[in-house]
Amino acid sequence: QVQLVESGGGLVQPGGSLRLSCAASGTIFSISAMGWYRQVPGKQYELFAHIPDDFRTKYTDAVKGRFTISRDNGKNTVYLQMDSLQPEDTAVYYCNGVGPNGSRWAWGQGTKVTVSS
């Protein structure tokens, strides 16, 4: 089982930036597709950024051009650089593996991002 610890969230004004980190335990990390998900109250987890082991990143239209996912396999860490943040980006952000049926492991505690003036 992989354990996930997200960090880096906070309160930011519209147009601002944040960088999230997700540290993962386990040697399986380097061969696993990883993703950033977010959740708002009452809704399901949304996968919006994905980085497979070949580093070919994918994004939903909602974040494309504003967010950048990256990974450091040597540190078992995946990052999310978020620029031009908007109020609709307010959510709790999680990382997890990306499998054929969605997330792969137990969820971490997440990191809350609030975009507000």
C-alpha positions as CSV (number, residue, x, y, z in Angstrom):
1,Q,0.0,0.0,0.0
2,V,1.2,3.5,-0.8
3,Q,0.8,6.3,1.7
4,L,0.3,9.8,0.4
5,V,1.0,13.1,2.1
6,E,-0.1,16.4,0.4
7,S,1.1,19.8,1.4
8,G,1.3,23.4,0.1
9,G,-2.3,24.6,0.2
10,G,-3.5,27.8,1.6
11,L,-5.4,31.0,1.0
12,V,-4.5,33.0,-2.2
13,Q,-6.0,35.9,-4.1
14,P,-7.4,35.4,-7.6
15,G,-4.6,35.4,-10.1
16,G,-2.1,34.1,-7.5
17,S,0.0,31.0,-7.5
18,L,0.6,28.0,-5.2
19,R,2.8,25.0,-5.5
20,L,1.5,21.7,-4.0
21,S,3.6,18.7,-3.2
22,C,2.7,15.1,-2.6
23,A,5.1,12.7,-1.0
24,A,4.5,9.0,-1.5
25,S,5.9,6.0,0.2
26,G,6.7,2.8,-1.6
27,T,8.9,1.7,-4.4
28,I,6.0,1.4,-6.8
29,F,5.8,5.2,-7.2
30,S,8.3,5.4,-10.1
31,I,6.3,3.0,-12.3
32,S,2.9,4.4,-11.4
33,A,0.9,6.9,-13.2
34,M,0.1,9.7,-10.8
35,G,-2.5,12.4,-10.7
36,W,-3.8,15.3,-8.9
37,Y,-7.5,15.2,-7.9
38,R,-9.6,17.8,-6.2
39,Q,-12.9,17.6,-4.3
40,V,-15.4,20.2,-3.3
41,P,-18.1,19.5,-0.7
42,G,-20.9,17.3,-2.0
43,K,-19.0,16.2,-5.2
44,Q,-16.8,13.4,-6.2
45,Y,-13.1,13.5,-6.6
46,E,-12.1,15.1,-9.9
47,L,-9.0,14.0,-11.7
48,F,-7.6,17.1,-13.5
49,A,-3.9,16.5,-14.0
50,H,-2.2,13.2,-14.8
51,I,1.5,12.3,-15.3
52,P,2.2,8.7,-16.4
53,D,5.6,7.0,-16.0
54,D,6.5,8.3,-19.5
55,F,5.9,11.9,-18.3
56,R,3.4,12.7,-21.0
57,T,1.2,15.0,-19.0
58,K,-2.6,15.4,-19.5
59,Y,-4.9,18.1,-18.1
60,T,-8.6,18.8,-18.2
61,D,-9.7,21.9,-20.0
62,A,-10.5,23.6,-16.7
63,V,-6.8,23.8,-15.7
64,K,-4.9,23.5,-19.0
65,G,-2.4,26.3,-19.5
66,R,-2.6,27.3,-15.8
67,F,-1.5,24.2,-13.9
68,T,1.6,22.1,-14.3
69,I,2.1,18.6,-12.9
70,S,5.6,17.2,-12.5
71,R,7.2,14.4,-10.6
72,D,10.6,13.5,-9.1
73,N,10.9,9.7,-8.9
74,G,14.1,10.0,-6.9
75,K,12.1,11.8,-4.2
76,N,8.9,9.8,-4.6
77,T,7.2,13.2,-5.0
78,V,4.7,14.7,-7.4
79,Y,4.2,18.4,-7.7
80,L,1.5,20.8,-8.9
81,Q,2.3,24.3,-9.9
82,M,-0.9,26.3,-10.0
83,D,-0.9,29.8,-11.6
84,S,-3.7,32.2,-12.4
85,L,-5.8,30.7,-9.7
86,Q,-9.5,31.4,-9.8
87,P,-12.2,31.1,-7.1
88,E,-13.6,28.0,-8.9
89,D,-10.3,26.3,-8.1
90,T,-11.2,26.4,-4.4
91,A,-11.2,22.7,-3.2
92,V,-9.3,20.2,-1.2
93,Y,-6.5,18.8,-3.4
94,Y,-5.2,15.2,-3.3
95,C,-2.7,13.2,-5.2
96,N,-3.2,9.5,-6.0
97,G,-2.3,6.9,-8.5
98,V,-4.2,6.7,-11.7
99,G,-5.5,3.3,-12.7
100,P,-8.0,1.9,-15.1
101,N,-10.7,2.3,-12.5
102,G,-9.6,5.6,-11.1
103,S,-7.6,6.2,-8.0
104,R,-5.4,3.4,-6.8
105,W,-4.7,3.8,-3.1
106,A,-6.2,5.1,0.1
107,W,-6.6,8.9,0.1
108,G,-4.3,11.1,2.1
109,Q,-5.5,14.0,4.2
110,G,-5.4,16.4,1.2
111,T,-4.4,20.0,1.2
112,K,-7.0,22.8,1.1
113,V,-6.8,25.6,-1.5
114,T,-8.9,28.6,-1.1
115,V,-8.9,31.3,-3.8
116,S,-10.6,34.4,-2.5
117,S,-10.1,38.2,-2.4
